[in-house]
């Protein structure tokens, strides 16, 4: 007859056997932390979780290492050369997204960011082409960004130099750029529906890239019934989708197919043109997800970069003064300078790039999936393996940057003060999954930054010597909330 002791011994034997089998199966993968039953090796991230956790693991286990999320292998590439080899040299091997329970709940395998195969290729191609039609890189969208920049300058001016948290002001302006691109209009700051949209984007991103997401992917049957940031993120995603659907329905009621004005117009026209194409993936559901992707990818990231920009200007007043002097020397009182003129202000351009490098706004690159067996840096990566390119490690690689841990605009300048590119500058990713909004973000950063620095000197509030540069650690890594004083200058906007 079975006794309690016999049952316990039997269970322990099964656990030990399972553990040994796991250890044996892990031998074909790169090195990494000890893999435990059920949990895997992801436990290492629970210990002293910080922005540097992944780089610390690379120092211990090498430029290619593995983390096990339960039974799911996640291979991480660290350092510029390894990241470049994987994402650029073997771009076609890492062009998929892993279909994890959490990402499926957020996207239903639709849109651009989390889709794969034919859906992803068609939606991405359409997105890139449509953004060009809307004037990306020309005067169209740049004119709308300029309007938002002037509105932002006025918003800071209204504060009259008093301490203010810049986050709300920046978020409103950046979100309205995406509204102009997708809906063809901007919303007033007090619009209740707009405020809900803006807050939903923040909540969605706050619930992504957290321990709760990891637990959801490990135990979805449990976590989908438990409260937490993961549930709030999914609810926020539902609100964003419903918001976009309302706009789509309004457009359908007054659709003018021959004169599209924004992303939704162009997409509805494409649906009409593709009705008889059996391979078409153009649909209302994909449209909703694509627009949602544009909002999520294009608001919090650019807003966080600008929030870091103002903080760093306040903390490094000498650099701020050099930017202001260059802008005045080159443009004077002219109001007509544009993104194309950035070549005339190399120091300002270098400072913007250094802000993106020094305070990269993602914890780590979004996960990809290996679509074919491949060898990277001598390690065999089987088809279906989830991989992560640590772009932050490339932006801080001591082999590519003279002072990687310091805020130093000279990283992008030669000895004569001319702007120079650096191949390790990858804030928008690399390879097949590089951000389709890269050029839009570059235009926004240049126009917002130059307009603000031309109009104000930013400094810490009275009694504050230096604003904290510690980031919030989640998928997007903005600074902790802070207040700043925008002191008006004599220059025009």
ABEGO torsion letter per residue (X at the ends): XBBAAAAAAAAAAAAAAAAAAAAAAAAABBBBBBBBBGAEAAAAAABGBBAAAAAAAAAAAEABBBBBBEABBBBBBBEAAAAAAAAAAAAAABABBBBBAAAAAAAGGBEAAABBEAAAAAAAAAAAAAAAAAGBGBAAAAAAAAAAAAAAAAAAAAAGGBBBBAAAAAAAAAAAAAAAAAAGBBBBAABAAAAAAAAAAAAAAAABGBAAAAAAAABAAAAAABBEAAAAAAAAAAAAAAAAAAAAAAAAAABBAABBABAAAAAAAAAAAAAABAABABBAAAAAAAAAAAAAAAAAAAAAAAAAAAAAAAABAAAAAAAAAAAAAAAEABAABBAAAAAABAAAAAAAAAAAAABBABABBBBBBBABBBBBGGBBBBBGBBBBBBAAAAAABAAABABAABBBAAAABBAAGBBBBBAABBAAEBEAABBAAAAAAAAAAAAAAAAAAAABBBBBBBGBABBBABBBBBABBBBBBBBBBBBBBABBX
